Amino acid sequence: MRFRHLISIDDLSRDDIEYILELAEKFLPVAEGKKKEKPLEGKLLANLFFEPSTRTRMSFEVAMKRLGGEVINMTAQEASSVAKGETLADTIEVVSKYADAIVLRHPLEGAARFAAEHSDVPIINAGDGAGQHPTQTLLDLYTIKKESSLKNLKIALMGDLKYSRTVHSLIKALTLFGAEIYLISPPSLALPEELFEEIREKVRVEVAELEEVIEEIDVLYVTRIQKERFPDEEEYLKVAGSYKVDAKTLERAKDNLIVMHPLPRVDEIDVSVDRTKHAKYFQQTFYGVPVRMAILYEVLAENGS
Ligand code: CP
């Protein structure tokens, strides 16, 4: 087993990441329903989501079920003992007695690391506040590998770089692959200074405008402005709707540019992009299934690595 818990992308080496991406490729026909394999038969996964989710929760459930395992869900806090004041520590202690692994999404940064200290079984971080979203990063890297290339990659990260946990995880992983990175955001949503300095020591990274780099980049990774992360609504309203990519924006792009987004989107990618050859965000969502199969197999299978 290469890792027991998956809390941060920092827990993985480039070799670990490449191993997961290769395993995901092996599971792709199972994810597509073209082949049956049941290595997780008899295993039980608990999905604990203290924040809304469509893709992460459902793709973990699909991944587990297609591999022969079963899933229990706790999504509505009102329907669980969390509503009676039960702590996260106690919830994890209890659920780890029922399930073989726990997928946890929580609004507080550091919640997954804290949960791992209270769990008898592997914890997989499905997003902790503005902290990390490592399984999203693995599926993002898989998408880039499948639809573009991780070699000599030029990528622009656009949108909310301050609060976006998908960006915070992805940018760290990109340094392992020597990517050239452009940062595009409203000034108030710039990448945190400490993270910028950390990245700058490892790869070429520049603050840019989309018009300056659109002809050069291989990947445009767009994120939503997350209303729920702003301490006050006025600050959110100052930046809401401040950037938008549409089909016209992409007219000067390379033929093989791909546009990615972790989704959900609000208005930052116009639907006119959906019909272009550049749009890969729905395919990206599907790739969450084979990648999460690989992660579940790694932490749960008796004969994993
Ligand atoms: N990308 C992502 O985390 O989507 P959900 O919030 O729907 O899980």
Residues whose N, C-alpha, C, O or C-beta is under 5 A from the ligand:
A	BS01	CP	P52 S53 T54 R55 T56 R57 P262 L263 P264
